[in-house]
Amino acid sequence: MRSLLPLYQAITTVVVGDGQSTSFWHDIWLGEECLSEQFHLLQSHCKHTDQSVSDIVIGGLRRHLAPRVTTEALGELALVEALLSQVTLTATFDKRYSPFADHDGKLHTRDLYALLKSMSAPAGTTVSKFWSSCAPPRVQFFAWLLVHGQIQCKENLLKRRILMDSTCELCGGQPETTSHLILHCSFAASFWRSLGFDIPDDFEARDIHQLPRPASIAGSHFDTFVLLCCWHLWKRRNGITFRQESMSLRQTLQACKNEARLWSCRLPCGERNIAAHWCSLFSLAM
Ligand SMILES: [Zn+2]
């Protein structure tokens, strides 16, 4: 079971009550990713990372830090402390949500089984590519949803009668299907073009593992690179849809570049220069 814990944490989101059963660093409870992904540097300065949300909200984060903290990590500490100042614990239990569960917490075992089965698929098959990529578990899971057409885009919510209209909010012209959002919406299309991709009009998101690779992009860990791009297109969409943010192409490429730096430590030793190559691709595209 222990080996499944990162996946379990990646596919659930917690609404914090008393904060006692939620991992401060590894659960997703503040923002769209766990804090260890968002504030990787700061986490690397912590002596332990097994504290609950309640431990940190009540006792503070500083007492868990190693004696010497770099300036960059101090910058992250200031951001985390600002976020924590807005957190209020209550007397209720923490509540976990998952795309594999109903509102009442009942699990859709068939979907979950398909997910677990795909994780143990033989190397070289479509699905195994994502689980063996160097992306964080949360993003690997996002890729699985993407390929299976299950991300919460408006077209899917319309099918489940949660929404009455599926018009894409980014362009206002087309239904927001997975393929439209990630590949063909005007912003996505210019994003991919800026990186040298030439994506056919009928290309579908479920075939994302076969996205034609431009000659200018290295072949090794190309799957991870594609996932990084898709993940940021999705994050940008959520920022616009839920938080009325605006994000230009340049800002999105910059966010990808920052993420590429963070992911470099996920690449095997000796291959981390790939992340520097990705950073230069994003810089060139700006
Ligand atoms: Zn659109």
Boltz pocket constraint, residues with backbone or C-beta under 6 A from the ligand:
constraints:
  - pocket:
      binder: B
      contacts: [[A, 168], [A, 169], [A, 170], [A, 171], [A, 172], [A, 173], [A, 174], [A, 175], [A, 180], [A, 181], [A, 185], [A, 186]]
      max_distance: 6.0
